[in-house]
Amino acid sequence: MFENISLEVANHIGVLTINRPKQLNALNKLTIQEANSALKELATDQSVGVVIITGVGDKAFVAGADIKEFADFSIAEGGALAQQGQALLFDLVAHFPKPIIAAVNGFALGGGLELAMSAHIRIASSNAKMGLPEVSLGVIPGYGGTQRLAELVGKGKANELIFTAGMISADEAYRCGLVNSVVEQDELMDTAKKMASKILRNSPMAIRSAIKAVNAGYTSGVNGYEVEIEEFAKCFGTPEFKEGTTAFLEKRKANFRE
Ligand code: DAK
């Protein structure tokens, strides 16, 4: 059904794998469109509670936007595509109603790191290398990288990484807060799935509200505290709140997924 991605759902976890190994999983237009369709499917699939995004193979998560594709863009095409791409994939990931974990299994460069940074959580394999090399190609990050890198690692470190176009190791990425944890490559998917299973024990509605509230604090013109209050209040009207509190009082585990 898809050419450049694959999608598997098992145990309430959707795994979306970017699958262009010959191009180190570089993102071209078709890949972005397919990832958009797959994510929309996963958003409405009631059996799915958490999504993991990764790249096929053991060399690359995503080595960037496809350089062959954007090499001859004009100013107008670049602007239009940045906007479309952000809406189709990167903002969709960032505001996805279910947690998205990026399992960064190798190079995550340019658009690839931007994809990982759009996810809610990042786990990297120890061989992963990350960076935003756009200025070495005469452009700047166009899929939210200038904003999200500064949010995650602070402005000074983000400036250093962007201006030098350098790559950092998984350990350095961990030290500066770019990834949540680092594990050996053969443990990466298991680690991501274990984290997903932990998340799956909790209320999907409350998690959805938490995603909205956390994101609100990073959205210009939106007051995160106000959004938190609104989302907090909404929780009291949900059956999941009833189940969570009743389960506690009855000294049993809450069951949010029946
Ligand atoms: N695009 C297209 N092909 C790529 C690619 C990419 N980003 N990265 C690698 N490949 C291809 C290589 O061309 C090579 O293909 P063949 O020559 O075999 O046909 C194959 O993958 C294997 O790569 P290498 O032979 O280079 O492998 P190495 O192990 O020697 O090196 C590397 C691995 C990851 C260090 C190297 O491949 C590399 O430096 N890749 C490029 C990294 C990079 O600069 N990425 C792009 C960053 S800029 C836009 C919005 C956003 C963006 C652009 C436009 N608009 C809205 C318009 C974002 C731009 C970026 O992401």
Residues whose N, C-alpha, C, O or C-beta is under 5 A from the ligand:
A	BS01	DAK	K22 Q23 L24 A26 A63 G64 A65 D66 I67 K68 F70 E77 G78 L81 A82 G85 F107 L109 G110 G111 P133 E134 G142 Y143
